[in-house]
Amino acid sequence: MIHLLFATIMAEILVIVLLLFRTPFRKLIIMGLDHMKRGKGPVIVTTVAGTILVLFASTVSTVVTLRRRDEDPAAINPTDQLLFVRTLLDASLLGFILFLGLLMDRLHNYIRELRLLRKTIEAAKKQKRSFDDAKNEKLKAAEKEINSLKSKISSLETECVAKKEEAKTSQSKADALKKQSEGLLLEYDRLLEDNQNIRSQLEELNSDWQE
């Protein structure tokens, strides 16, 4: 019985140690524990744990009974002392087995939660990375559009300056033509006046000749 309890304790300690360190055996143990917690595994584990707990309670009850018997000096004998030590050892080993089993179960749950948390963090990082990439692509597209708009604006400004220069040239030409037309009008008025003067003189000459 003691050899079996010691072997169980050593196996549990080995499993706990392998769970604590990242080794290739760790994945195998986690897969085995995951498989044990599926289907009929939990029922079997609960049955075994319940049996060990009943044995532990029975052994503790025996230890308490032997302890009370040892309080009577007249009832003390070597056989009872040996039985008390043996029963106490069995109770300690059974309690240690239960404790290590609980520790192993909690450690397995924590490792699973840690793996899920890491996966969640990695997924969040990937999502953030994709979001940053999309944001950078949008920024690059916006920068390209801004650069194209800037080039269009500069070309429009150049065209506007050219149009202004052309308008100024046209305005100066129009002013020159206006001044030229005003001069021509003045010249026309002068010629018209000269023509009238010449006609009046011709009429006077004709009247003189007729006389």
GUZAKOL-977928 format. One line per field, with one value per residue: x, y, z of N, C-alpha, C in turn; residue in three letters; residue number from 0. Coordinates in Angstrom, 2 decimals. Layout:
GUZAKOL-977928
nu: c(X, ...) .
nv: c(Y, ...) .
nw: c(Z, ...) .
cau: c(X, ...) .
cav: c(Y, ...) .
caw: c(Z, ...) .
cu: c(X, ...) .
cv: c(Y, ...) .
cw: c(Z, ...) .
r: c(ALA, ...) .
k: c(NUM, ...) .
This chain:
GUZAKOL-977928
nu: c(0.83, 1.88, 3.97, 2.57, 1.27, 3.46, 4.49, 2.38, 2.47, 5.02, 4.61, 2.67, 4.15, 6.11, 4.52, 3.62, 6.04, 6.83, 4.77, 5.38, 7.60, 8.59, 8.62, 8.95, 7.44, 5.53, 3.40, 2.33, 1.45, -0.45, -2.25, -3.04, -4.26, -6.31, -7.75, -8.53, -10.42, -12.62, -15.64, -16.15, -14.12, -14.05, -15.90, -14.64, -12.29, -13.41, -14.56, -12.29, -10.96, -12.89, -12.87, -10.24, -10.50, -12.38, -10.91, -8.89, -10.35, -11.22, -8.76, -7.80, -9.72, -9.08, -6.53, -7.15, -8.60, -6.63, -4.93, -6.37, -6.48, -3.82, -3.56, -4.20, -2.15, -2.04, -2.96, -1.08, 1.01, 3.65, 2.71, 0.38, 1.56, 3.18, 1.19, -0.15, 1.77, 2.06, -0.54, -0.78, 1.18, 0.03, -2.27, -1.09, 0.20, -2.03, -3.41, -1.49, -1.45, -4.04, -3.76, -1.68, -2.97, -5.06, -3.50, -2.25, -4.47, -5.36, -3.09, -3.04, -5.43, -4.76, -2.67, -4.05, -5.79, -3.86, -2.78, -5.04, -5.32, -2.94, -3.38, -5.56, -4.35, -2.44, -4.18, -5.40, -3.17, -2.58, -4.91, -4.67, -2.34, -3.19, -5.11, -3.48, -1.97, -3.97, -4.69, -2.30, -2.17, -4.42, -3.56, -1.36, -2.64, -4.19, -2.13, -1.01, -3.20, -3.36, -0.90, -1.28, -3.41, -2.11, -0.26, -2.05, -3.20, -0.95, -0.44, -2.82, -2.56, -0.34, -1.46, -3.45, -1.91, -0.74, -3.04, -3.79, -1.63, -2.06, -4.56, -3.83, -2.17, -4.04, -5.72, -4.02, -3.60, -6.23, -6.58, -4.70, -5.80, -8.17, -7.23, -6.12, -8.41, -9.78, -8.04, -8.29, -10.98, -10.86, -9.22, -10.93, -13.04, -11.68, -10.97, -13.51, -14.40, -12.59, -13.37, -15.92, -15.24, -13.82, -15.84, -17.51, -15.88, -15.62, -18.22, -18.46, -16.62, -17.84, -20.13, -19.01, -17.93, -20.18, -21.28) .
nv: c(-1.21, 1.27, 1.54, 1.85, 4.29, 6.01, 5.79, 6.93, 9.53, 10.33, 10.21, 12.22, 14.43, 14.45, 15.01, 17.59, 18.99, 18.78, 20.23, 22.75, 23.62, 24.57, 22.21, 19.57, 17.46, 18.70, 19.58, 17.10, 16.15, 18.08, 17.65, 15.06, 15.52, 17.21, 15.40, 13.66, 15.19, 15.13, 13.65, 10.58, 10.93, 12.96, 11.79, 9.41, 10.42, 11.88, 9.79, 8.30, 10.27, 10.65, 8.13, 8.06, 10.19, 9.15, 7.01, 8.53, 9.94, 7.77, 6.77, 8.93, 8.93, 6.53, 7.16, 9.12, 7.56, 5.75, 7.57, 8.49, 6.15, 5.89, 7.78, 6.61, 5.31, 2.66, 1.24, 1.37, -0.16, -1.73, -2.65, -1.14, 1.38, 1.07, 0.57, 2.99, 4.79, 3.78, 4.12, 6.87, 7.64, 6.61, 8.24, 10.75, 10.42, 9.93, 12.36, 14.07, 13.13, 13.88, 16.67, 17.20, 16.33, 18.19, 20.49, 19.92, 19.88, 22.58, 23.88, 22.96, 24.10, 26.83, 26.99, 26.44, 28.66, 30.65, 30.07, 30.53, 33.23, 34.22, 33.57, 35.22, 37.72, 37.63, 37.52, 39.99, 41.62, 40.98, 41.94, 44.63, 45.14, 44.70, 46.68, 48.95, 48.67, 48.99, 51.58, 52.92, 52.46, 53.91, 56.44, 56.74, 56.70, 58.99, 60.88, 60.65, 61.56, 64.15, 65.15, 64.99, 66.77, 69.08, 69.40, 69.84, 72.22, 73.90, 73.88, 75.05, 77.53, 78.50, 78.57, 80.43, 82.71, 83.03, 83.55, 85.95, 87.57, 87.46, 88.68, 91.22, 92.00, 91.97, 93.97, 96.16, 96.27, 96.79, 99.29, 100.73, 100.50, 101.83, 104.41, 104.88, 104.79, 106.97, 109.01, 108.72, 109.41, 112.07, 113.00, 112.47, 114.17, 116.59, 116.45, 116.39, 118.89, 120.42, 119.67, 120.75, 123.44, 123.73, 123.21, 125.34, 127.41, 126.76, 127.13, 129.87, 130.75, 129.85, 131.39, 133.92, 133.71, 133.46, 135.94) .
nw: c(0.00, 0.88, -0.93, -3.31, -2.77, -2.51, -5.09, -6.53, -5.54, -6.41, -9.16, -9.48, -8.61, -10.61, -12.85, -12.14, -12.05, -14.74, -15.85, -14.97, -16.38, -19.67, -21.87, -24.37, -23.36, -21.91, -23.53, -24.26, -21.77, -21.12, -23.21, -22.52, -20.01, -20.83, -22.37, -20.37, -19.07, -20.64, -21.90, -20.33, -18.58, -16.45, -14.66, -13.92, -12.75, -10.65, -9.21, -8.44, -6.93, -4.94, -3.75, -2.73, -0.96, 0.84, 1.87, 3.04, 5.00, 6.53, 7.38, 8.86, 10.86, 12.07, 12.97, 14.87, 16.66, 17.53, 18.66, 20.85, 22.25, 22.92, 24.85, 27.19, 29.52, 30.32, 28.20, 26.26, 23.93, 22.03, 19.55, 19.03, 18.91, 16.65, 14.74, 14.89, 13.94, 11.34, 10.31, 10.54, 8.70, 6.37, 6.26, 5.97, 3.48, 1.81, 2.13, 1.05, -1.56, -2.39, -2.14, -4.01, -6.32, -6.48, -6.78, -9.21, -10.92, -10.70, -11.67, -14.28, -15.22, -14.99, -16.83, -19.20, -19.23, -19.42, -21.95, -23.55, -22.99, -24.09, -26.78, -27.24, -26.85, -28.92, -31.11, -30.78, -31.17, -33.85, -35.03, -34.39, -35.79, -38.42, -38.51, -38.20, -40.53, -42.47, -41.82, -42.36, -45.10, -45.92, -45.13, -46.82, -49.29, -48.97, -48.74, -51.30, -52.81, -51.80, -52.66, -55.43, -55.65, -54.78, -56.85, -58.94, -58.03, -58.07, -60.82, -61.70, -60.45, -61.86, -64.42, -63.87, -63.32, -65.82, -67.31, -66.09, -66.85, -69.59, -69.66, -68.74, -70.85, -72.92, -71.96, -72.03, -74.79, -75.54, -74.36, -75.83, -78.39, -77.91, -77.36, -79.86, -81.46, -80.44, -81.24, -84.01, -84.27, -83.51, -85.55, -87.67, -87.09, -87.39, -90.11, -91.17, -90.46, -91.89, -94.42, -94.52, -94.36, -96.75, -98.59, -98.06, -98.85, -101.56, -102.38, -102.00, -103.88, -106.21, -106.17, -106.52, -109.05, -110.59, -110.39) .
cau: c(0.00, 2.75, 4.72, 1.64, 1.06, 4.69, 4.57, 1.39, 3.00, 6.13, 4.04, 2.05, 5.23, 6.71, 3.58, 3.62, 7.33, 6.79, 3.85, 5.98, 8.65, 8.20, 9.34, 8.07, 6.51, 4.46, 2.25, 1.73, 0.73, -1.64, -3.20, -3.58, -5.19, -7.50, -8.52, -9.14, -11.54, -13.69, -16.39, -16.29, -12.94, -14.35, -16.58, -13.62, -11.41, -14.18, -14.71, -10.99, -10.72, -13.82, -12.38, -9.07, -10.98, -13.00, -9.79, -8.22, -11.20, -11.18, -7.43, -7.75, -10.54, -8.29, -5.45, -7.75, -8.94, -5.38, -4.39, -7.12, -6.07, -2.47, -3.61, -4.28, -0.84, -2.17, -3.31, 0.01, 1.86, 4.42, 1.91, -0.47, 2.41, 3.55, -0.02, -0.44, 2.72, 1.74, -1.80, -0.49, 1.90, -0.95, -3.12, -0.28, 0.39, -3.30, -3.65, -0.54, -1.93, -5.17, -3.25, -0.97, -3.96, -5.71, -2.51, -2.07, -5.67, -5.34, -2.00, -3.50, -6.41, -4.05, -1.93, -5.03, -6.22, -2.73, -2.71, -6.15, -5.00, -1.90, -4.01, -6.36, -3.41, -1.89, -5.24, -5.55, -2.00, -2.75, -5.96, -4.11, -1.39, -3.96, -5.72, -2.42, -1.63, -5.05, -4.59, -1.15, -2.54, -5.30, -2.75, -0.56, -3.55, -4.54, -0.95, -0.92, -4.25, -2.97, 0.19, -1.87, -4.16, -1.13, 0.27, -3.12, -3.32, 0.19, -0.65, -3.89, -2.00, 0.48, -2.38, -4.11, -0.94, -0.63, -4.29, -3.72, -0.71, -2.73, -5.60, -3.17, -1.74, -5.25, -6.20, -3.14, -3.92, -7.53, -6.36, -4.01, -6.78, -9.12, -6.56, -5.98, -9.74, -10.07, -7.24, -8.91, -12.21, -10.46, -8.76, -12.11, -13.75, -10.89, -11.12, -14.88, -14.45, -11.86, -14.21, -16.99, -14.61, -13.51, -17.11, -18.01, -15.02, -15.97, -19.50, -18.21, -15.96, -18.84, -21.02, -18.25, -17.79, -21.48, -21.51) .
cav: c(0.00, 2.44, 1.65, 2.40, 5.71, 6.74, 5.84, 7.91, 10.86, 10.65, 10.47, 13.55, 15.42, 14.50, 15.74, 19.01, 19.56, 18.91, 21.32, 24.04, 24.00, 24.43, 21.12, 18.83, 16.60, 19.53, 19.53, 15.77, 16.05, 18.93, 16.94, 13.95, 16.04, 17.67, 14.21, 13.12, 16.03, 15.02, 12.40, 9.91, 11.20, 13.61, 10.86, 8.49, 11.18, 12.19, 8.54, 7.99, 11.26, 10.36, 6.93, 8.46, 11.03, 8.25, 6.33, 9.52, 10.18, 6.57, 6.69, 9.97, 8.45, 5.50, 7.86, 9.77, 6.50, 5.26, 8.63, 8.48, 4.96, 6.11, 8.66, 5.75, 4.64, 1.20, 0.61, 1.56, -1.32, -1.48, -2.90, 0.03, 2.47, 0.82, 0.77, 4.42, 5.43, 3.33, 4.75, 8.29, 7.74, 6.42, 9.43, 11.84, 10.17, 10.14, 13.81, 14.67, 12.77, 14.77, 18.03, 17.27, 16.23, 19.50, 21.41, 19.58, 20.34, 24.05, 24.28, 22.68, 25.14, 28.09, 26.91, 26.60, 30.07, 31.44, 29.85, 31.27, 34.66, 34.51, 33.56, 36.44, 38.84, 37.54, 37.92, 41.45, 42.23, 40.85, 42.86, 45.97, 45.26, 44.87, 48.02, 49.91, 48.57, 49.65, 53.02, 53.43, 52.49, 55.06, 57.65, 56.85, 57.10, 60.40, 61.68, 60.70, 62.44, 65.52, 65.56, 65.25, 68.03, 70.18, 69.61, 70.48, 73.61, 74.67, 74.09, 76.03, 78.84, 78.92, 78.94, 81.67, 83.80, 83.24, 84.22, 87.33, 88.28, 87.61, 89.70, 92.52, 92.33, 92.31, 95.26, 97.21, 96.39, 97.45, 100.71, 101.33, 100.61, 102.89, 105.70, 105.04, 105.13, 108.37, 109.86, 108.66, 110.20, 113.48, 113.27, 112.46, 115.44, 117.67, 116.34, 116.78, 120.35, 120.95, 119.44, 121.77, 124.72, 123.72, 123.32, 126.72, 128.24, 126.49, 127.78, 131.30, 130.96, 129.67, 132.56, 135.04, 133.49, 133.69, 137.37) .
caw: c(0.00, 0.97, -2.19, -4.29, -2.45, -2.86, -6.56, -6.98, -5.20, -7.31, -10.49, -9.44, -8.56, -11.94, -13.74, -11.76, -12.48, -16.20, -16.19, -14.61, -17.33, -21.07, -22.51, -25.29, -22.62, -21.33, -24.43, -24.16, -20.50, -21.23, -24.06, -21.74, -19.01, -21.56, -22.74, -19.15, -18.66, -21.63, -21.90, -19.03, -17.77, -15.17, -13.75, -13.39, -11.85, -9.44, -8.46, -7.81, -5.88, -3.84, -3.05, -1.93, 0.14, 1.84, 2.55, 3.88, 6.17, 7.37, 8.01, 9.89, 11.98, 12.77, 13.68, 16.04, 17.62, 18.13, 19.50, 22.11, 23.00, 23.44, 26.01, 28.38, 29.64, 30.50, 26.93, 25.30, 23.63, 20.80, 18.34, 18.80, 18.46, 15.25, 13.94, 14.87, 13.01, 9.99, 9.90, 10.35, 7.45, 5.30, 6.19, 5.41, 2.06, 1.12, 2.09, 0.10, -2.91, -2.69, -2.33, -5.29, -7.39, -6.60, -7.32, -10.62, -11.63, -10.77, -12.54, -15.64, -15.58, -15.16, -18.09, -20.28, -19.25, -19.93, -23.39, -24.15, -22.89, -25.09, -28.09, -27.34, -27.03, -30.27, -32.04, -30.66, -31.82, -35.30, -35.43, -34.32, -36.89, -39.65, -38.45, -38.48, -41.96, -43.23, -41.55, -43.11, -46.52, -46.11, -45.05, -48.04, -50.37, -48.73, -49.09, -52.76, -53.30, -51.45, -53.56, -56.76, -55.55, -54.73, -58.20, -59.71, -57.57, -58.60, -62.26, -61.84, -60.12, -63.00, -65.50, -63.48, -63.52, -67.27, -67.73, -65.63, -67.74, -70.88, -69.49, -68.69, -72.21, -73.69, -71.48, -72.58, -76.20, -75.66, -74.06, -76.98, -79.47, -77.54, -77.61, -81.30, -82.01, -80.06, -82.15, -85.33, -84.21, -83.54, -86.91, -88.52, -86.85, -87.99, -91.55, -91.49, -90.36, -93.05, -95.60, -94.53, -94.69, -98.18, -99.31, -97.93, -99.71, -102.95, -102.64, -102.12, -105.16, -107.27, -106.15, -107.06, -110.48, -111.20, -110.44) .
cu: c(0.86, 3.52, 3.83, 1.40, 2.28, 4.82, 3.58, 1.88, 4.13, 5.63, 3.40, 3.10, 5.90, 5.82, 3.61, 4.91, 7.35, 5.82, 4.47, 6.98, 8.20, 9.11, 8.41, 7.06, 5.34, 3.21, 1.55, 0.91, -0.54, -2.69, -3.84, -4.59, -6.46, -8.39, -9.21, -10.36, -12.68, -14.39, -16.57, -15.10, -13.25, -15.04, -15.57, -12.73, -12.14, -14.35, -13.42, -10.71, -11.63, -13.38, -11.19, -9.50, -11.63, -11.92, -9.06, -9.02, -11.18, -9.84, -7.29, -8.57, -9.79, -7.16, -5.99, -8.08, -7.69, -4.76, -5.08, -6.74, -4.69, -2.47, -3.73, -2.98, -0.95, -2.43, -2.20, 0.79, 2.56, 3.61, 1.02, 0.37, 2.82, 2.36, -0.38, 0.47, 2.40, 0.46, -1.60, 0.26, 0.95, -1.83, -2.36, -0.09, -0.89, -3.64, -2.73, -0.94, -3.09, -4.70, -2.54, -1.93, -4.69, -4.76, -2.30, -3.27, -5.67, -4.25, -2.37, -4.51, -5.73, -3.27, -2.88, -5.50, -5.11, -2.59, -3.82, -5.89, -3.94, -2.49, -4.84, -5.47, -2.82, -2.92, -5.44, -4.38, -2.12, -3.81, -5.46, -3.13, -2.12, -4.63, -4.69, -2.02, -2.69, -5.00, -3.43, -1.45, -3.45, -4.52, -1.91, -1.44, -3.95, -3.36, -0.79, -1.96, -3.92, -1.87, -0.35, -2.67, -3.23, -0.57, -0.78, -3.27, -2.18, 0.04, -1.75, -3.42, -1.16, -0.40, -3.09, -3.19, -0.80, -1.87, -4.29, -2.80, -1.35, -3.82, -4.98, -2.73, -2.93, -5.79, -5.35, -3.37, -5.24, -7.40, -5.68, -4.96, -7.80, -8.51, -6.43, -7.31, -10.13, -9.31, -7.84, -10.20, -11.90, -10.00, -9.93, -12.89, -13.02, -11.04, -12.52, -15.05, -13.74, -12.68, -15.32, -16.44, -14.33, -14.78, -17.64, -17.18, -15.36, -17.29, -19.34, -17.57, -16.96, -19.77, -20.31, -18.14, -19.11, -21.75, -20.64) .
cv: c(1.26, 2.65, 2.26, 3.90, 6.54, 6.87, 6.87, 9.33, 11.26, 10.96, 11.87, 14.66, 15.58, 15.28, 17.23, 19.68, 19.75, 20.00, 22.69, 24.53, 23.70, 23.41, 20.43, 17.94, 17.39, 19.49, 18.18, 15.63, 16.88, 18.27, 15.78, 14.42, 16.58, 16.49, 13.59, 13.91, 16.05, 13.68, 11.84, 10.17, 11.88, 12.69, 9.92, 9.20, 11.51, 10.94, 8.18, 8.96, 11.02, 9.15, 7.27, 9.31, 10.19, 7.51, 7.28, 9.79, 8.98, 6.45, 7.73, 9.57, 7.40, 6.13, 8.50, 8.73, 5.98, 6.30, 8.68, 7.27, 5.16, 7.04, 7.87, 4.99, 3.14, 0.50, 0.73, 0.26, -1.06, -1.69, -1.71, 1.23, 2.31, 1.03, 2.25, 5.14, 5.06, 4.02, 6.25, 8.54, 7.60, 7.66, 10.60, 11.67, 10.40, 11.63, 14.51, 14.36, 13.67, 16.20, 18.18, 17.16, 17.54, 20.54, 21.17, 20.06, 21.87, 24.54, 24.05, 23.74, 26.49, 28.12, 27.08, 28.05, 30.96, 31.29, 30.59, 32.77, 35.05, 34.53, 34.81, 37.65, 38.83, 37.96, 39.43, 42.17, 42.15, 41.82, 44.30, 46.20, 45.48, 46.24, 49.10, 49.89, 49.26, 51.16, 53.64, 53.49, 53.67, 56.37, 57.85, 57.29, 58.57, 61.31, 61.78, 61.65, 63.90, 66.03, 65.85, 66.55, 69.24, 70.48, 70.27, 71.95, 74.46, 74.92, 75.10, 77.44, 79.38, 79.37, 80.25, 82.88, 84.11, 83.96, 85.69, 88.16, 88.51, 88.67, 91.10, 92.96, 92.74, 93.67, 96.40, 97.40, 97.12, 98.94, 101.43, 101.52, 101.71, 104.27, 105.96, 105.42, 106.55, 109.34, 109.90, 109.46, 111.69, 113.89, 113.34, 113.75, 116.61, 117.67, 116.76, 118.30, 121.01, 120.79, 120.48, 123.14, 124.81, 123.86, 124.76, 127.68, 128.04, 127.14, 129.29, 131.62, 130.85, 130.88, 133.78, 134.91, 133.79, 135.20, 137.98) .
cw: c(0.00, -0.32, -3.28, -4.04, -2.81, -4.38, -7.11, -6.72, -6.14, -8.73, -10.53, -9.40, -9.92, -12.92, -13.44, -12.23, -14.00, -16.64, -15.92, -15.65, -18.76, -21.75, -23.50, -24.57, -22.05, -22.21, -24.36, -22.89, -20.54, -22.10, -23.32, -20.71, -19.66, -21.95, -21.52, -18.71, -19.67, -21.50, -20.50, -18.11, -16.45, -14.16, -13.11, -12.39, -10.55, -8.57, -7.72, -6.67, -4.68, -3.03, -2.16, -0.75, 1.24, 2.61, 3.49, 5.15, 7.11, 8.10, 9.11, 11.11, 12.78, 13.57, 14.96, 17.11, 18.33, 19.04, 20.86, 22.95, 23.61, 24.65, 27.31, 28.52, 29.75, 29.19, 25.90, 25.16, 22.31, 19.52, 18.01, 18.32, 17.00, 14.32, 13.82, 13.87, 11.57, 9.47, 9.67, 9.04, 6.27, 5.14, 5.57, 3.91, 1.27, 1.03, 1.11, -1.34, -3.32, -2.97, -3.67, -6.48, -7.61, -7.21, -8.82, -11.45, -11.78, -11.72, -14.01, -16.10, -15.82, -16.47, -19.28, -20.39, -19.80, -21.45, -24.11, -24.13, -23.90, -26.49, -28.31, -27.58, -28.43, -31.31, -32.01, -31.33, -33.34, -35.81, -35.42, -35.47, -38.22, -39.70, -38.75, -39.95, -42.82, -43.06, -42.33, -44.61, -46.83, -46.07, -46.30, -49.21, -50.22, -49.09, -50.60, -53.35, -53.00, -52.38, -54.96, -56.76, -55.49, -56.10, -59.09, -59.33, -58.11, -60.10, -62.51, -61.50, -61.26, -64.17, -65.19, -63.67, -65.01, -67.80, -67.30, -66.53, -69.11, -70.81, -69.44, -70.09, -73.07, -73.28, -72.02, -74.07, -76.41, -75.37, -75.24, -78.15, -79.18, -77.79, -79.11, -81.94, -81.63, -80.96, -83.55, -85.38, -84.27, -84.94, -87.88, -88.35, -87.51, -89.51, -92.00, -91.45, -91.53, -94.31, -95.68, -94.90, -96.19, -99.00, -99.26, -98.82, -101.18, -103.31, -102.81, -103.48, -106.32, -107.33, -106.76, -108.57, -111.19, -111.30, -111.54) .
r: c(MET, ILE, HIS, LEU, LEU, PHE, ALA, THR, ILE, MET, ALA, GLU, ILE, LEU, VAL, ILE, VAL, LEU, LEU, LEU, PHE, ARG, THR, PRO, PHE, ARG, LYS, LEU, ILE, ILE, MET, GLY, LEU, ASP, HIS, MET, LYS, ARG, GLY, LYS, GLY, PRO, VAL, ILE, VAL, THR, THR, VAL, ALA, GLY, THR, ILE, LEU, VAL, LEU, PHE, ALA, SER, THR, VAL, SER, THR, VAL, VAL, THR, LEU, ARG, ARG, ARG, ASP, GLU, ASP, PRO, ALA, ALA, ILE, ASN, PRO, THR, ASP, GLN, LEU, LEU, PHE, VAL, ARG, THR, LEU, LEU, ASP, ALA, SER, LEU, LEU, GLY, PHE, ILE, LEU, PHE, LEU, GLY, LEU, LEU, MET, ASP, ARG, LEU, HIS, ASN, TYR, ILE, ARG, GLU, LEU, ARG, LEU, LEU, ARG, LYS, THR, ILE, GLU, ALA, ALA, LYS, LYS, GLN, LYS, ARG, SER, PHE, ASP, ASP, ALA, LYS, ASN, GLU, LYS, LEU, LYS, ALA, ALA, GLU, LYS, GLU, ILE, ASN, SER, LEU, LYS, SER, LYS, ILE, SER, SER, LEU, GLU, THR, GLU, CYS, VAL, ALA, LYS, LYS, GLU, GLU, ALA, LYS, THR, SER, GLN, SER, LYS, ALA, ASP, ALA, LEU, LYS, LYS, GLN, SER, GLU, GLY, LEU, LEU, LEU, GLU, TYR, ASP, ARG, LEU, LEU, GLU, ASP, ASN, GLN, ASN, ILE, ARG, SER, GLN, LEU, GLU, GLU, LEU, ASN, SER, ASP, TRP, GLN, GLU) .
k: c(0, 1, 2, 3, 4, 5, 6, 7, 8, 9, 10, 11, 12, 13, 14, 15, 16, 17, 18, 19, 20, 21, 22, 23, 24, 25, 26, 27, 28, 29, 30, 31, 32, 33, 34, 35, 36, 37, 38, 39, 40, 41, 42, 43, 44, 45, 46, 47, 48, 49, 50, 51, 52, 53, 54, 55, 56, 57, 58, 59, 60, 61, 62, 63, 64, 65, 66, 67, 68, 69, 70, 71, 72, 73, 74, 75, 76, 77, 78, 79, 80, 81, 82, 83, 84, 85, 86, 87, 88, 89, 90, 91, 92, 93, 94, 95, 96, 97, 98, 99, 100, 101, 102, 103, 104, 105, 106, 107, 108, 109, 110, 111, 112, 113, 114, 115, 116, 117, 118, 119, 120, 121, 122, 123, 124, 125, 126, 127, 128, 129, 130, 131, 132, 133, 134, 135, 136, 137, 138, 139, 140, 141, 142, 143, 144, 145, 146, 147, 148, 149, 150, 151, 152, 153, 154, 155, 156, 157, 158, 159, 160, 161, 162, 163, 164, 165, 166, 167, 168, 169, 170, 171, 172, 173, 174, 175, 176, 177, 178, 179, 180, 181, 182, 183, 184, 185, 186, 187, 188, 189, 190, 191, 192, 193, 194, 195, 196, 197, 198, 199, 200, 201, 202, 203, 204, 205, 206, 207, 208, 209, 210) .
